[in-house]
Amino acid sequence: MTHHNDSMPSSSHEHDGVVLFAHGSRDPLWSKPMEAVAARIAADRPDLAVQCAYLELSEPDLPQVVRGMAAGGVGRITIVPMFLGTGRHAREDLPLLVQELRTEHPTLDLHVQQAIGEDERMTALMAQIACAPFDTKEELHKGLDT
């Protein structure tokens, strides 16, 4: 699913894009959270083109997305590996794909972020979510104790 704000002002300069890069799955429901993140980015940052891309088992793949964004005038793309850690896909497969894309699109500025799960903000958010039932229970007990 591509998200792009049609009301974005036209200009002669290139604009920026974000690709949420994930593994992929045969299960069509698997991609719903990724699509929700893309929709949130599109709503919060209408100046950015945003699209999901998948390594395997789902469409579209990374080369398709990058080609489409480049054809649409995107000049700078940030690829966000939507993995909890830097495993083989982020460490080996993604760099090879990006190298091929840089060769294919030498004027395109491609940047790859660290795996999303390795960002301290994500670590803190996951810890907060994991502890939320206990925080709520504690607050509930606090309310009963007064």
Salt bridges, closest charged atoms under 4 A:
ASP16 OD2 - ARG76 NH2 2.63
ASP44 OD2 - ARG40 NE 2.98
ASP47 OD2 - ARG45 NH2 2.60
GLU56 OE2 - HIS23 NE2 2.75
ASP93 OD2 - ARG88 NH1 3.35
ASP93 OD2 - HIS89 ND1 2.58
GLU104 OE2 - ARG67 NE 2.57
GLU104 OE2 - HIS105 NE2 3.27
ASP119 OD2 - ARG121 NH2 2.62
GLU138 OE2 - LYS142 NZ 3.53
